[in-house]
């Protein structure tokens, strides 16, 4: 098994990357044209040539029988998100050995998933897709769309945390007096403060659940009725107006 260097400390920073085995970009699309809406989420290899973007957009529009106007919008949205990701490449990150809370709160078709657990940022072999696959198996989830949705949600939060760590490193260089700027991960709507994994747990796996303060967070999976799904979709539609 290949190994990676641990996340950077103040003395040994590492270059920007998401703490997973494969440094893929989570892409999320939400496009509406003339009253028709297209939403999707997937991962993209930032090393792939940009020419693949238009090919993907055209294939998606053809497969889903969307109006041709969606081709440009899909391609532009993907390109924008890839450009933002690439803007962080080569920049330093400071974190040290940390675990952070990851929160799942999503609905996929008729399945509602809620969970809260800790993720080891120092494990560069972590695999959100494998975790999602195991989660679905353990919770007896049969919908094949749930696993990818869980993996994307995890990747998006890990991406946001990595971006925050780049910002912390940049700020610490600009203001050397703020020496503690790289000793924590800033709070956010998806992350929260990092914790020292070695002091709390020793050397353990990527996902950690057993901790006194975290016992209340157990996976919740509900199967919704058609009426409940309709009500939720109507509520989401109102909120998006």
Secondary structure as GFF3:
##gff-version 3
##sequence-region A 1 241
A	DSSP	beta_strand	14	15	.	.	.	ID=ss1
A	DSSP	beta_strand	24	33	.	.	.	ID=ss2
A	DSSP	beta_strand	36	45	.	.	.	ID=ss3
A	DSSP	alpha_helix	51	64	.	.	.	ID=ss4
A	DSSP	alpha_helix	69	88	.	.	.	ID=ss5
A	DSSP	beta_strand	92	93	.	.	.	ID=ss6
A	DSSP	beta_strand	98	108	.	.	.	ID=ss7
A	DSSP	beta_strand	111	120	.	.	.	ID=ss8
A	DSSP	alpha_helix	128	138	.	.	.	ID=ss9
A	DSSP	alpha_helix	144	174	.	.	.	ID=ss10
A	DSSP	three_ten_helix	179	182	.	.	.	ID=ss11
A	DSSP	beta_strand	195	196	.	.	.	ID=ss12
A	DSSP	alpha_helix	197	201	.	.	.	ID=ss13
A	DSSP	beta_strand	207	208	.	.	.	ID=ss14
A	DSSP	three_ten_helix	212	214	.	.	.	ID=ss15
A	DSSP	beta_strand	220	223	.	.	.	ID=ss16
A	DSSP	alpha_helix	226	239	.	.	.	ID=ss17
###
